[in-house]
Amino acid sequence: MQKLYVRGKNMEKDGYDLKSPLLQHPNDLAITIVSPNKNIDKRLRTVVFRVRGVTCSSCVASIETAVERLAGVENVAVSVLQGQAVVKYLPDTVSAKEIKEAVEDTGFEVEEFPYQEIAICRLGIKGKACTSCSESTERALLMLDGVKKAVVGLAIGEAKIHFDPNVTNTDRIIEAVEDAGFVCNLISSGSDSNKLYLKLEGTTTSDDFNIIQSSLESLVGVNNVEIDMEEHKATITYEPNIVGPRSLVQCIEEAGHGLKTYHATLYTPSRGNETERQHEILTYRNQFLWSCLFSVPVFVFSMVLPMLPPYGNWLQYKVINMLDIGMILRWILCTPVQFIIGKRFYTGSYHALKRKSANMDVLVALGTNAAYFYSIYIMIKALTSASFEGNDFFETSSMLISFILLGKYLEVMAKGKMSDALAKLTDLAPDTAYLVTLDADGIVISEIEMNTQLIQKNDMLKIVPGAKVPVDGLVIDGQSHVNESMVTGEAVPVAKKPGDKVIGGTVNENGCVIIQATHIGSDTALSQIVQLVEAAQLAKAPVQKLADQISKFFVPTVVLAAFVTWMGWFIPGESGIYPRIWIPTAMDAFEFALQFGISVLVVACPCALGLATPTAVMVATGKGASQGVLIKGGNALENAHKVKTVVFDKTGTLTIGKPAVVSSVLFSEISLEDFCDVTIAAEANSEHPLAKAVVDHAKKLSQKFGHLNEHIIEAKGFEVHPGAGVSVKNGERTILVGNKRLMHLFNVTLTSEVDKYISENEQLARTCVLVAVDGRAAGAYAVTDPVKPEAAVVIAYLHSMSISSVMVTGDNWATASAIAREVGIQNVFAETDPLGKADKIKELQLRGVTVAMVGDGINDSPALAAADVGMAIGAGTDIAIEAADVVLMKSNLEDVVTAIDLSRKTMSRIQINYVWALGYNILGMPIAAGILYPFTGIRLPPWLAGACMAASSVSVVCSSLLLQYYKKPLHVKAA
């Protein structure tokens, strides 16, 4: 930083924030000149945590002073009201742990601190041929310091890496992949949904870029700013809960001074992964066409024209000794195919052998080199001998490479179609939205159309009929029906009124509504669905281990088999063990044996084995997502197809989940007013669906008789008794609201009148909520929760699939039994708390049964985690349920059948893929080795063997693509 004094000028009027030195001439002025920032990509990180005990500005000052002393800390902000600290720092200089210790040294307690920073990046990787390539890439990544987890997906050509940004970065990760011999590009780093891409205007010098970067980095909530000075672009990573995109644009525009003004506009970066995929398709297509340009004439000169005299006689014209024109032309045309177009096989082989593994490239390189260099040997012999006769194999080399490139071209084309479902989900969000401003009465006073990337949390947005909902939000005003089929798979439009949630990407059907944005960026349901499906497509199914084990010894075994085949035909041929007539006229035993050996090398296909599982998982998870069934990877898919017992929760799963009170009664001298008041006081803080139903009914009852209190009576000591109810204190009175178990727990005597009321309602599948005051039963509410209309059909369909159903609930035995009878469930476990549900599942598992648990995701987490397959049903926007393996977007039980049936179809498809891939290799290699030749005279030329090898990979991918035509087995309306 430098100080420059300009005599006779006063620039404070121009808006400069100047700090004058103590000693200077009266007419001198200090101007701060910002030195050019050489490290324009300086990476700042932000850590947010809570600090307990911050009560005044003195506390804030002591914390900020302590943290600012640390080298590498750029900015500290502590909020007294929120008890929260936001620290921006350079991870290369100071660690998050040191910041935490500095705060604790001042005497304050740190809470909710992210102890280990884990960043995630996704890479696109080209050049992977088979499973061994994926394993080599994973090993190379895991050997890098700071990398915690690495998963490489062969089918989608991507890798997902979890790493510690304090130890390594994306540049080092990319370098590690490239050192392993693969071409690599960065698809995303961190959460792309929380990145803003801006095109800068008005920037002409490096100082302009430094001013903009400094202004942005000074904002709390900005994690990283990357500026491309050549393209005049800025990429900003930010925390959406702290700062919004419009604030970032405003910050850039306010950084201008005097006549210097800056402007920023949004731009959409090209999708790296999609661009790379299109580039890969074009590359393979062009390479195939170029190879055909040379290979087809070679094939014609060697296989077609010699069979058509006199048209092919000119090819036999001798140039020098026995070297004829046909051989020279074949050599000239084959060489570019072998060494220029086929360069990728040499490169792949070199890197594979360098990392001490072998892949398909090694087999192709060995086969084509054997054919090519043996043909060179034949050429030299023909050139130097006046009597030598021999056949070259130039057509074998060139045609082999052409067919393999054709197979690769078709394979990448098919792979591109596997991600169609995910691409459709990604494109659901609209480009623009209407931002409105409301006055105190909720009337719209202004409206502007803007890009959806500029939406901030709590923005008010107007959704007109036919428009897409831009982000997740809450309806504030208006009523409409929203088509959620593209996200949840629910075909019938859902009615929306004030207070209802809407999901980004869905379509507003008729009415105009005003919504408040509640989730933006990576927090929206749509973004989380995409992230979940992407993670699922990278996750390996246990059945994939078979291919991984085979791949370790596959290529060495094939090379050995090819050598044994060559020796097995060559030695007996030279020794005259088999008839000389078996050998074609123009060949000798060496050439005859060599063709069999090359055929074995190139017919074997490790690619088909490696693609058998991931391609099927990829298509299945994408198809499931389009139908509202989110499957978290291959492990969940594999377990779901083994399910023999499905355990259902009752409330919200088998029933609609919206309980309503149908009757209420008093058992003591308590007044109706007091009865309603104590009920509301006790249940006001409870989140249980039954509690809400009881509170709503008590309020309506009070209002009906004209004595609804404006203020809830004071209640202290609120305590939840899981599976029983709640208890509170009101002055000297103890209030209990719950079931019979709660009454017994507190030794409340229930009279025959109470027992009769309970018994009558339980027989009608109603739940009784009892209210007791000071140890005496005061009254009760009878609550009913209707069974879902499809429940009985689903249970019956599961039975037809040889799957038994069990119900586990915290409700009483009589109500549970009545519900079970209505839906057709035989096995019932009632009066069970959340941990008891998990224990019941473990009991079933001990019998050797694979168990799926279906719950609403509210209080079923222990059971969902304990089950072999946890299914969270009716999750809606709350899709990030860690305990569940399968998330069912809508509250329709038919999706339970869909999830299990889809997993069965997928595993069946994987088995078909394996049968084809293994069967192809098991049958193809012996045929290529000539096992049929002595009996039928049929042999597999090397170029045809190469075509078969290419076809095997394509056939496996196409087999998996058939899952795109999957249809739900059960439609309740039709049933």
Stockholm file with secondary structure:
# STOCKHOLM 1.0

chainA/1-975         MQKLYVRGKNMEKDGYDLKSPLLQHPNDLAITIVSPNKNIDKRLRTVVFRVRGVTCSSCVASIETAVERLAGVENVAVSVLQGQAVVKYLPDTVSAKEIKEAVEDTGFEVEEFPYQEIAICRLGIKGKACTSCSESTERALLMLDGVKKAVVGLAIGEAKIHFDPNVTNTDRIIEAVEDAGFVCNLISSGSDSNKLYLKLEGTTTSDDFNIIQSSLESLVGVNNVEIDMEEHKATITYEPNIVGPRSLVQCIEEAGHGLKTYHATLYTPSRGNETERQHEILTYRNQFLWSCLFSVPVFVFSMVLPMLPPYGNWLQYKVINMLDIGMILRWILCTPVQFIIGKRFYTGSYHALKRKSANMDVLVALGTNAAYFYSIYIMIKALTSASFEGNDFFETSSMLISFILLGKYLEVMAKGKMSDALAKLTDLAPDTAYLVTLDADGIVISEIEMNTQLIQKNDMLKIVPGAKVPVDGLVIDGQSHVNESMVTGEAVPVAKKPGDKVIGGTVNENGCVIIQATHIGSDTALSQIVQLVEAAQLAKAPVQKLADQISKFFVPTVVLAAFVTWMGWFIPGESGIYPRIWIPTAMDAFEFALQFGISVLVVACPCALGLATPTAVMVATGKGASQGVLIKGGNALENAHKVKTVVFDKTGTLTIGKPAVVSSVLFSEISLEDFCDVTIAAEANSEHPLAKAVVDHAKKLSQKFGHLNEHIIEAKGFEVHPGAGVSVKNGERTILVGNKRLMHLFNVTLTSEVDKYISENEQLARTCVLVAVDGRAAGAYAVTDPVKPEAAVVIAYLHSMSISSVMVTGDNWATASAIAREVGIQNVFAETDPLGKADKIKELQLRGVTVAMVGDGINDSPALAAADVGMAIGAGTDIAIEAADVVLMKSNLEDVVTAIDLSRKTMSRIQINYVWALGYNILGMPIAAGILYPFTGIRLPPWLAGACMAASSVSVVCSSLLLQYYKKPLHVKAA
#=GR chainA/1-975 SS CEEEECTTCCCGGGTCCCCCCSSCCTTCCEEEECCCCSCTTCCCEEEEEEEETCCSHHHHHHHHHHHHTSTTEEEEEEETTTTEEEEEECTTTCCHHHHHHHHHHTTCEEESCCCSCCEEEEEEEECCCSHHHHHHHHHHHHTSTTEEEEEEETTTTEEEEEECTTTCCHHHHHHHHHHTTCEEEEEEESCGGGEEEEEEESCCSHHHHHHHHHHHHTSTTEEEEEEETTTTEEEEEECTTTCCHHHHHHHHHHTCBTTBCCEEEECCCCCHHHHHHHHHHHHHHHHHHHHHHHHHHHHIIIIIGGGSTTTTGGGGCEEETTEEHHHHHHHHHHHHIIIIITHHHHHHHHHHHHTTCCCHHHHHHHHHHHHHHHHHHHHHHHHHCSSCCCCCCHHHHHHHHHHHHHHHHHHHHHHHHHTHHHHHHHTTSCSEEEEEEECTTSCEEEEEEEEGGGCCTTCEEEECTTCBCCSEEEEEECCEEEECHHHHCCCSCEEECTTCEECTTCEECSSCEEEEEEECGGGSHHHHHHHHHHHHHHSCCTTHHHHHHHHHHHHHHHHHHHHHHHHHHHHHHHHTCSCGGGSCTTCCHHHHHHHHHHHHHHHCCHHHHHHHHHHHHHHHHHHHHHTTEEECSHHHHHHHTTCCEEEECIIIIIBCSCCEEEEEEECSSCCHHHHHHHHHHHHTTCCCHHHHHHHHHHHHHHHHTTCCCSSCCCCEEEEEETTTEEEEEETTEEEEEECHHHHHHTTCBCCHHHHHHHHHHHHTTCEEEEEEETTEEEEEEEEECCBCTTHHHHHHHHHHTTCEEEEECSSCHHHHHHHHHHHTCCEEECSCCHHHHHHHHHHHHHTTCCEEEEECSSSCHHHHHHSSEEEEESCTTCCCCTTCSEEESSSCTHHHHHHHHHHHHHHHHHHHHHHHHHHHHHHHHHHHTTTTHHHHCCCCCHHHHHHHHHHHHHHHHHHHHGGGGCCCSCCTTTC
#=GC SS_cons         CEEEECTTCCCGGGTCCCCCCSSCCTTCCEEEECCCCSCTTCCCEEEEEEEETCCSHHHHHHHHHHHHTSTTEEEEEEETTTTEEEEEECTTTCCHHHHHHHHHHTTCEEESCCCSCCEEEEEEEECCCSHHHHHHHHHHHHTSTTEEEEEEETTTTEEEEEECTTTCCHHHHHHHHHHTTCEEEEEEESCGGGEEEEEEESCCSHHHHHHHHHHHHTSTTEEEEEEETTTTEEEEEECTTTCCHHHHHHHHHHTCBTTBCCEEEECCCCCHHHHHHHHHHHHHHHHHHHHHHHHHHHHIIIIIGGGSTTTTGGGGCEEETTEEHHHHHHHHHHHHIIIIITHHHHHHHHHHHHTTCCCHHHHHHHHHHHHHHHHHHHHHHHHHCSSCCCCCCHHHHHHHHHHHHHHHHHHHHHHHHHTHHHHHHHTTSCSEEEEEEECTTSCEEEEEEEEGGGCCTTCEEEECTTCBCCSEEEEEECCEEEECHHHHCCCSCEEECTTCEECTTCEECSSCEEEEEEECGGGSHHHHHHHHHHHHHHSCCTTHHHHHHHHHHHHHHHHHHHHHHHHHHHHHHHHTCSCGGGSCTTCCHHHHHHHHHHHHHHHCCHHHHHHHHHHHHHHHHHHHHHTTEEECSHHHHHHHTTCCEEEECIIIIIBCSCCEEEEEEECSSCCHHHHHHHHHHHHTTCCCHHHHHHHHHHHHHHHHTTCCCSSCCCCEEEEEETTTEEEEEETTEEEEEECHHHHHHTTCBCCHHHHHHHHHHHHTTCEEEEEEETTEEEEEEEEECCBCTTHHHHHHHHHHTTCEEEEECSSCHHHHHHHHHHHTCCEEECSCCHHHHHHHHHHHHHTTCCEEEEECSSSCHHHHHHSSEEEEESCTTCCCCTTCSEEESSSCTHHHHHHHHHHHHHHHHHHHHHHHHHHHHHHHHHHHTTTTHHHHCCCCCHHHHHHHHHHHHHHHHHHHHGGGGCCCSCCTTTC
//
